[in-house]
Amino acid sequence: MSRRHQVYARPLLATAAAVALLAGTAAAAPADTPPDRSATLAAVLDDTYYRDAIGKTGGELKAALHTIISDQTKLSYSQVWDALKATDEDPADPSKVVLLYTGRSQSKNDNGGNADQWNREHVWAKSHGDFGTATGPGTDIHHLRPEDVSVNSARGNKDFDNGGSELGEAPGNYTDGDSFEPRDAVKGDVARMILYMAVRYEGNDSFADLEPNDQVNNGSAPRMGKLSVLKQWSEQDPPDAFEKRRNDVIFERFQHNRNPFIDHPEWVGAIW
């Protein structure tokens, strides 16, 4: 057993139990949920899961978070299908998932590679660092989301930035030759997923060191842009109930790690 597991074994069990009780399994909190639920959950996480990161900034904070969130269960690419059916479940209809860019609610079972079905979108494009669908960054559901097949294709491996022409099949999303702009409601989600990947994958586990930069058209380099825009998106679109629930479900049921920028959006500015 590693030293980290020795230190965290008991507190993390307590954290998981607390999250399960506070978050539940439904997307919407029940009517009798205490009004201080978020504050209570944040306090539990800060006292246990994030305790080695509290009070740090810059490189020290990034290094501490990397150690914390690298302790995870890894999924196969085939397991991702069922995981996304749980993480992205429509709170208004548990038989459906909500697609990231279109916002469309679609049957969980209408997944695959055909037109108008949904498939697995790698928000950090898998060619940026050449990790493909390998277990690890290629199957990390903190950045994998359900999306319409053709809209996924339209995004391709483009970096994120403002501007372009609106997608007819996904109003509110824009694209040009080297960038993609998601709809306003998920701009922050996209930013926090990209920054999670940059902290989680630091080049010490046989995969490339993934880092954001302030440019587009990064090609196959292990870089994703545009950092200045992603930071703006994270501020403009703070975590909502859907994103928070998703983080809880990933922690509780699948990978047993968290996206720290959903729990602490202010850490984006503290690191970058």
Solvent accessible surface area in square Angstrom, and as a share of the most:
residue,aa,sasa,rsa
1,M,174,0.78
2,S,58,0.37
3,R,186,0.68
4,R,39,0.14
5,H,87,0.39
6,Q,117,0.52
7,V,55,0.31
8,Y,5,0.02
9,A,48,0.37
10,R,201,0.73
11,P,27,0.17
12,L,37,0.18
13,L,131,0.65
14,A,57,0.44
15,T,0,0.00
16,A,34,0.26
17,A,55,0.43
18,A,21,0.16
19,V,0,0.00
20,A,47,0.36
21,L,153,0.76
22,L,38,0.19
23,A,16,0.13
24,G,41,0.40
25,T,109,0.64
26,A,60,0.46
27,A,18,0.14
28,A,67,0.52
29,A,61,0.47
30,P,90,0.57
31,A,118,0.91
32,D,123,0.64
33,T,34,0.20
34,P,73,0.46
35,P,146,0.92
36,D,78,0.40
37,R,47,0.17
38,S,63,0.41
39,A,67,0.52
40,T,55,0.32
41,L,16,0.08
42,A,42,0.33
43,A,52,0.41
44,V,38,0.22
45,L,3,0.02
46,D,36,0.19
47,D,103,0.53
48,T,18,0.11
49,Y,3,0.01
50,Y,0,0.00
51,R,94,0.34
52,D,70,0.36
53,A,0,0.00
54,I,80,0.41
55,G,78,0.75
56,K,77,0.33
57,T,90,0.52
58,G,25,0.24
59,G,60,0.58
60,E,121,0.54
61,L,0,0.00
62,K,28,0.12
63,A,59,0.46
64,A,12,0.10
65,L,0,0.00
66,H,22,0.10
67,T,72,0.42
68,I,2,0.01
69,I,0,0.00
70,S,35,0.23
71,D,42,0.22
72,Q,29,0.13
73,T,65,0.38
74,K,93,0.39
75,L,15,0.08
76,S,44,0.28
77,Y,52,0.20
78,S,79,0.51
79,Q,98,0.43
80,V,0,0.00
81,W,51,0.18
82,D,95,0.49
83,A,0,0.00
84,L,0,0.00
85,K,40,0.17
86,A,10,0.07
87,T,1,0.00
88,D,0,0.00
89,E,31,0.14
90,D,15,0.08
91,P,71,0.45
92,A,94,0.73
93,D,45,0.23
94,P,91,0.57
95,S,67,0.43
96,K,69,0.29
97,V,0,0.00
98,V,28,0.16
99,L,0,0.00
100,L,2,0.01
101,Y,0,0.00
102,T,29,0.17
103,G,30,0.29
104,R,80,0.29
105,S,45,0.29
106,Q,15,0.07
107,S,46,0.29
108,K,34,0.15
109,N,123,0.63
110,D,51,0.26
111,N,35,0.18
112,G,22,0.22
113,G,61,0.59
114,N,104,0.53
115,A,87,0.68
116,D,89,0.46
117,Q,35,0.16
118,W,0,0.00
119,N,33,0.17
120,R,43,0.16
121,E,3,0.01
122,H,8,0.04
123,V,0,0.00
124,W,0,0.00
125,A,4,0.03
126,K,83,0.35
127,S,36,0.23
128,H,1,0.00
129,G,13,0.12
130,D,117,0.60
131,F,12,0.05
132,G,28,0.27
133,T,56,0.33
134,A,45,0.35
135,T,66,0.38
136,G,2,0.02
137,P,1,0.00
138,G,0,0.00
139,T,2,0.01
140,D,2,0.01
141,I,0,0.00
142,H,5,0.02
143,H,0,0.00
144,L,0,0.00
145,R,9,0.03
146,P,0,0.00
147,E,0,0.00
148,D,0,0.00
149,V,28,0.16
150,S,48,0.31
151,V,2,0.01
152,N,21,0.11
153,S,83,0.54
154,A,34,0.26
155,R,0,0.00
156,G,39,0.37
157,N,68,0.35
158,K,46,0.19
159,D,2,0.01
160,F,0,0.00
161,D,25,0.13
162,N,73,0.37
163,G,32,0.31
164,G,41,0.40
165,S,81,0.52
166,E,93,0.42
167,L,29,0.15
168,G,77,0.74
169,E,82,0.37
170,A,0,0.00
171,P,96,0.60
172,G,27,0.26
173,N,0,0.00
174,Y,71,0.27
175,T,21,0.12
176,D,62,0.32
177,G,76,0.73
178,D,51,0.26
179,S,3,0.02
180,F,0,0.00
181,E,22,0.10
182,P,0,0.00
183,R,50,0.18
184,D,107,0.55
185,A,56,0.44
186,V,10,0.06
187,K,14,0.06
188,G,0,0.00
189,D,6,0.03
190,V,0,0.00
191,A,0,0.00
192,R,0,0.00
193,M,6,0.03
194,I,0,0.00
195,L,0,0.00
196,Y,0,0.00
197,M,0,0.00
198,A,0,0.00
199,V,0,0.00
200,R,8,0.03
201,Y,0,0.00
202,E,46,0.21
203,G,39,0.38
204,N,106,0.54
205,D,41,0.21
206,S,112,0.72
207,F,44,0.18
208,A,35,0.27
209,D,56,0.29
210,L,1,0.01
211,E,35,0.16
212,P,13,0.08
213,N,34,0.18
214,D,82,0.42
215,Q,95,0.42
216,V,34,0.20
217,N,113,0.58
218,N,13,0.07
219,G,36,0.35
220,S,75,0.48
221,A,41,0.32
222,P,36,0.23
223,R,79,0.29
224,M,0,0.00
225,G,0,0.00
226,K,58,0.25
227,L,29,0.14
228,S,43,0.28
229,V,12,0.07
230,L,0,0.00
231,K,59,0.25
232,Q,88,0.39
233,W,3,0.01
234,S,6,0.04
235,E,144,0.65
236,Q,129,0.57
237,D,22,0.12
238,P,81,0.51
239,P,18,0.11
240,D,66,0.34
241,A,74,0.58
242,F,40,0.17
243,E,5,0.02
244,K,83,0.35
245,R,17,0.06
246,R,9,0.03
247,N,1,0.01
248,D,5,0.03
249,V,7,0.04
250,I,1,0.00
251,F,10,0.04
252,E,49,0.22
253,R,135,0.49
254,F,36,0.15
255,Q,1,0.00
256,H,86,0.38
257,N,0,0.00
258,R,3,0.01
259,N,1,0.01
260,P,0,0.00
261,F,0,0.00
262,I,15,0.07
263,D,39,0.20
264,H,25,0.11
265,P,47,0.29
266,E,102,0.46
267,W,18,0.06
268,V,8,0.05
269,G,54,0.51
270,A,32,0.25
271,I,28,0.14
272,W,57,0.20
